[in-house]
Structure formats: structure tokens, C-alpha cells
Amino acid sequence: MPNPKKKDAARATADDAEMEREVKVEDLDEASEVIPFTYAITAYGADYPVDSIVKRMESGDIVVPRFSWQPRKKSGIVGFQREYVWPRPKADRFIESLLLGLPVPGIFLVKEPTGRLLVLDGHQRLYTLKAYYDGIINGEEYRLHNVQPQFEGKRYRDLETEDRRRLDDSIIHATVTRQDEPSDDQSSIYLIFERLNTGGVNLQPQEIRVALYHGEFVRVLRKLNDNATWRKLFGAKSSRLKDMEMILRFFAFYFHAQHYRSPMKDFLNRYMAKSLPPCPGRKCRCYRLPDDCCCPPSLSGPYKET
């Protein structure tokens, strides 16, 4: 008969080994580095009706950043995945507050060069709104509970016309920011990420990069991180993306060592921000360390896949 104490001891040993491995990589981490900075940033307030926010989310004009490199199936957004953690009572009270005409906390958005808005703060609120309008939350039918009697058990489509209009017309205040200088990266937005996302377990620098500099480069880093030889060398995957960050460091120094200046965190941010799109009209595999790439080695990056 299995001995529970032996199982617990084995599990503790495995946990200790995982912690030790993470700590060893942590020594390479730049989370504690301070980036000297001077930026020109435009910030302004904007008031959005709730129904407008929901429509913008559906059309992809407002995007929620996600701090993991695993993409959702059929998603064109690479490297976005952040958990929804609000308990149902909190979500229901938020919807009820809007139905009652009460003010709610604002959200924080960053305007990307494409005009798309990235949610830096307010994901839980926006997800709750969209879930209520869609009628589904966490795979279940979304009916309000533990709220005032006139709203109890109601889905969005069950609301009285007056209540539905009040919810649609409720205002969510947003602070929208855009980096004007420097114009070739999003380094100030990285710093805002760091300051806004400090609750619970603090995000590691690579987790923030994956969300902020999402795109083809992240897709390639993810693919390389799954490489069997790399996995044998590094070991089990790091839950904090430290293995992916080591791959990024290699490419950053291979292609852009001449541009290095401390701190390391800023160097890696700048490299990811300046990663070029795939060569036009050509398919190449520059991440194989490219003698045949159509871009000069000093400018190309390991982000062109077949």
C-alpha cells in the first residue's frame, strides 16, 4: 500500500528542485534594474459609453493584454493570455452598480500606432461587461445574483428597456496615453505596465514584454522554446518565461551587441521593440542564424518563419 508520507516527501523534493531551478535562472533576471528614462507622453481623458466599449472589444479595437506566451486557438493575437480572476459576487455587484447609475473606477488604455487601444488597467471590469452582454461567463449562463430584487436572475437581454438603456449609456472613464518620444519603441509603456501590474505575484520582465511587444517575434520565441534540444538543455519550462528570456538574450546579443548599454532590461526592451517584420516576398528562417536572410545581419532578427 502506498505510503502517504513518502509521496509527500517526494512531492516536496520535486517542488524544492523546481524552486532551485527557478532561483538559478532568477540570478540572470533583470527585474530589479532601474531604467533611466526621459519621455514625451500624451495623456488625455475619454468617456466611453458601456455599449461602445463592448462593441470595440468585439471588433478588436480594444484589446486586453495577456501575460503568457500560449496563444488561444484561432487567435490572431500572439502571446496574449491573462486570467480572469474576479469572483462572481464581485462581477455581479459591478454590473449592479452600473444599473443603479453609480460611478465605477476608470480604466487605463494605451494607444498603439495602429490606433488600437491596449488595456493596461481594467481588464476584469471590461471582461465582466462583455461577458454580461454575451450572456456567458466562465462557460456558464450569466444571470445576476445577490443583487437588488429588480435585477435578480436577469440576463442582459432580460433587462427592462429603461434598465438596459441605463446600462448601455453608463460611462466608463478612461485615461488614454500615447508615447510621442522616443517614437521607435514603447519603452515608457513598459514602465507603466510594471507600475500598474504589481498586485499579487509581480510580473517578470519577460512576461510584460510578451504582452507589450506581441507579434511574430513572440511566436518564434515560443517555437524555439518548445525545441526538444533546448528543453533537454534547460529542463522543465519556466512558469515565469525565464527560459524564453534566455533565448531572447542570445538573439539580442547576436544581432545587436553593438547597441548594448545597461541596464539589461532596457536593452532587451529596445531589441524587441525594433524587431523587423518578415522580409517582403521572401520566406526565410532567420532564427537559424542567417547566412541566407534577405536582411543585413546587423538589422535582421530571428523572427522570420516559414
C-alpha positions in Angstrom: 0.0 0.0 0.0 1.5 3.4 -0.9 2.9 5.4 1.9 1.4 8.9 2.0 4.4 10.3 3.9 6.8 9.0 1.2 4.5 10.6 -1.5 4.6 13.9 0.3 8.3 13.8 0.7 8.8 13.0 -3.0 6.5 15.9 -3.9 8.3 18.3 -1.6 11.6 17.2 -3.1 10.3 17.9 -6.6 8.9 21.3 -5.5 12.3 22.1 -4.0 14.1 21.2 -7.2 11.7 23.4 -9.2 12.3 26.3 -6.9 16.0 25.8 -7.0 16.0 25.7 -10.8 13.9 28.9 -11.0 16.1 30.6 -8.4 19.2 29.8 -10.5 17.6 31.5 -13.5 16.4 34.3 -11.3 20.1 35.3 -10.9 20.0 36.2 -14.6 16.8 38.2 -14.2 16.8 42.0 -14.6 13.6 42.7 -12.7 15.3 44.8 -10.0 17.1 47.0 -12.6 16.1 50.6 -12.8 15.8 52.1 -16.3 16.8 55.8 -16.6 14.3 57.5 -18.8 13.0 60.7 -20.3 9.9 60.5 -22.3 7.4 62.7 -24.1 3.9 61.3 -23.4 0.5 62.5 -24.4 -2.3 61.5 -22.0 -5.9 62.5 -22.0 -9.2 61.5 -20.5 -12.0 60.0 -22.5 -15.5 58.9 -21.5 -16.9 55.8 -23.2 -20.5 54.5 -23.0 -20.6 50.9 -21.9 -22.2 49.6 -25.1 -19.5 51.4 -27.1 -16.7 49.7 -25.1 -18.3 46.3 -25.7 -18.6 46.9 -29.4 -14.9 48.0 -29.6 -13.8 44.8 -27.8 -15.8 42.7 -30.2 -14.2 44.4 -33.2 -10.7 44.2 -31.8 -10.3 47.9 -31.4 -9.8 47.5 -27.7 -7.5 44.6 -26.8 -6.7 43.1 -23.4 -3.0 42.2 -22.9 -2.2 38.7 -21.6 1.0 37.8 -19.8 1.8 34.4 -21.2 3.1 33.1 -24.4 0.4 30.5 -25.0 -2.0 31.8 -27.7 -5.6 30.9 -27.8 -6.7 28.8 -30.7 -7.8 30.8 -33.8 -6.5 34.0 -32.3 -4.5 36.5 -34.4 -3.0 37.9 -31.3 0.3 36.3 -30.3 1.4 36.0 -26.7 -1.7 37.4 -25.0 -3.2 35.5 -22.1 -4.2 36.9 -18.7 -6.6 35.2 -16.4 -10.0 36.4 -15.3 -10.0 36.2 -11.5 -13.0 38.1 -10.3 -15.4 36.0 -8.1 -19.0 36.1 -9.4 -20.3 38.2 -6.5 -17.8 41.0 -7.3 -18.7 40.8 -11.0 -22.4 40.9 -10.3 -22.0 43.9 -8.0 -20.1 45.7 -10.7 -22.9 45.3 -13.2 -25.4 46.2 -10.5 -23.5 49.5 -9.8 -23.9 50.5 -13.4 -27.5 49.5 -13.5 -28.1 51.8 -10.4 -26.2 54.7 -12.1 -23.4 54.6 -9.6 -19.9 55.7 -10.6 -17.2 53.0 -11.1 -13.4 53.1 -11.3 -11.9 54.1 -14.6 -9.6 52.2 -16.9 -6.2 52.8 -18.3 -5.6 52.5 -22.1 -2.5 52.9 -24.3 -3.0 53.9 -27.9 -0.8 51.9 -30.3 0.5 53.3 -33.5 -2.3 51.4 -35.4 -4.9 53.2 -33.3 -5.8 50.1 -31.4 -6.3 50.6 -27.7 -4.4 48.3 -25.3 -5.9 47.8 -21.8 -3.3 48.4 -19.1 -5.7 48.5 -16.2 -9.3 47.5 -16.1 -9.3 44.0 -17.7 -11.5 42.5 -15.0 -14.2 45.1 -15.4 -14.2 45.0 -19.2 -14.3 41.2 -19.3 -17.2 41.3 -16.9 -19.1 43.8 -19.1 -18.5 41.8 -22.3 -19.5 38.5 -20.5 -22.8 40.0 -19.3 -23.6 41.4 -22.8 -22.7 38.0 -24.3 -24.8 36.1 -21.7 -21.9 33.7 -20.8 -19.3 33.9 -18.0 -16.7 31.2 -17.4 -18.8 28.8 -19.6 -22.0 29.4 -17.7 -25.1 31.4 -18.4 -24.7 34.9 -16.9 -27.6 35.8 -14.7 -27.2 38.3 -11.9 -27.4 37.0 -8.3 -27.3 38.6 -4.9 -28.3 41.9 -6.3 -31.4 44.1 -5.8 -34.7 42.3 -6.5 -35.5 44.0 -9.8 -32.2 42.7 -11.3 -32.1 39.2 -9.6 -31.7 36.4 -12.1 -31.7 38.6 -15.2 -29.5 38.3 -18.2 -28.7 41.4 -20.3 -31.5 40.6 -22.7 -34.0 40.2 -19.8 -33.5 43.7 -18.5 -36.3 46.2 -18.7 -35.9 48.7 -21.5 -35.2 51.5 -19.1 -32.6 49.5 -17.2 -30.9 48.3 -20.4 -30.6 51.8 -21.7 -29.2 53.0 -18.4 -26.5 50.3 -18.6 -25.7 51.0 -22.3 -25.4 54.7 -21.6 -23.3 54.3 -18.4 -19.9 56.0 -18.7 -16.6 54.4 -18.1 -13.8 57.0 -17.8 -10.6 56.1 -19.5 -7.1 57.6 -19.3 -5.6 57.2 -22.7 -1.8 57.5 -23.1 0.5 57.6 -26.1 4.3 57.7 -26.2 5.5 60.5 -28.5 9.2 60.4 -27.8 11.1 58.2 -28.4 9.0 57.2 -31.4 10.7 53.9 -32.2 9.7 51.9 -29.2 7.2 51.6 -26.4 9.6 51.8 -23.5 7.5 54.2 -21.4 4.5 51.9 -21.8 6.7 49.0 -20.4 7.3 51.1 -17.3 3.6 51.8 -17.0 3.0 48.1 -17.2 5.4 47.5 -14.4 3.7 50.0 -12.1 0.1 49.0 -12.8 0.6 45.3 -12.6 2.1 44.9 -9.1 -0.7 43.1 -7.3 -0.3 39.5 -6.2 2.8 37.9 -7.8 4.7 40.6 -9.6 5.1 40.1 -13.3 8.6 39.2 -14.6 10.1 41.5 -17.3 9.7 38.8 -20.0 6.0 38.4 -19.1 5.5 42.1 -19.7 7.5 42.1 -23.0 5.4 39.2 -24.4 2.2 41.2 -23.8 3.6 44.6 -24.9 5.7 43.5 -27.9 3.3 40.8 -29.2 3.6 39.6 -32.7 5.7 37.4 -35.0 8.8 37.5 -32.8 6.9 36.2 -29.8 5.6 33.4 -32.0 9.2 32.4 -33.0 10.4 32.6 -29.4 7.6 30.3 -28.4 8.5 27.8 -31.1 12.2 27.8 -30.2 11.3 27.4 -26.5 9.5 24.2 -27.5 12.6 22.8 -29.3 13.4 19.4 -27.9 17.2 20.1 -27.7 16.6 23.3 -25.9 14.2 21.7 -23.4 16.8 18.9 -22.7 19.4 21.6 -22.1 17.3 23.9 -19.9 14.9 21.4 -18.3 11.3 21.9 -17.5 9.6 25.0 -18.7 9.8 28.1 -16.5 6.4 29.3 -15.4 7.8 32.9 -15.4 9.2 32.7 -19.0 12.8 32.8 -17.9 13.7 30.1 -20.4 12.2 32.3 -23.2 14.1 35.3 -21.9 17.4 33.4 -22.2 16.7 32.8 -25.9 15.8 36.4 -26.3 19.1 37.4 -24.7 21.0 35.2 -27.1 19.5 36.8 -30.2 19.7 40.3 -28.8 23.5 40.0 -28.3 24.0 38.1 -31.5 22.3 40.7 -33.6 22.6 43.9 -31.6 25.5 43.6 -29.3 27.0 46.8 -30.7 23.9 48.7 -29.4 24.2 47.3 -25.8 24.0 49.7 -22.9 22.9 48.9 -19.4 20.6 48.2 -17.9 19.9 44.8 -19.5 16.2 45.2 -19.1 16.2 48.3 -21.3 18.5 46.6 -23.9 16.1 43.7 -24.3 13.1 46.0 -24.5 14.7 48.1 -27.2 15.6 45.0 -29.2 12.1 43.5 -29.1 10.6 46.9 -29.9 12.8 47.3 -33.0 12.3 43.7 -34.3 11.5 44.0 -38.0 8.6 42.4 -39.8 9.3 39.5 -42.2 11.1 40.2 -45.4 8.7 41.2 -48.1 8.2 38.5 -50.8 10.6 36.1 -49.2 10.3 33.2 -46.7 13.3 32.6 -44.6 14.3 31.1 -41.3 16.5 33.8 -39.8 16.3 32.3 -36.4 18.6 29.6 -37.7 21.3 32.3 -37.6 21.1 33.6 -41.0 23.6 33.5 -43.8 20.7 33.4 -46.3 18.5 36.1 -44.9 17.4 38.9 -47.2 18.1 41.4 -44.4 21.5 42.5 -43.3 22.6 40.5 -40.2 23.0 43.7 -38.2 19.4 44.6 -38.8 17.6 41.3 -39.1 16.2 39.4 -36.2 15.3 35.8 -35.6 11.6 36.3 -36.3 11.0 35.1 -39.8 9.4 31.7 -40.1 8.4 29.5 -43.0 
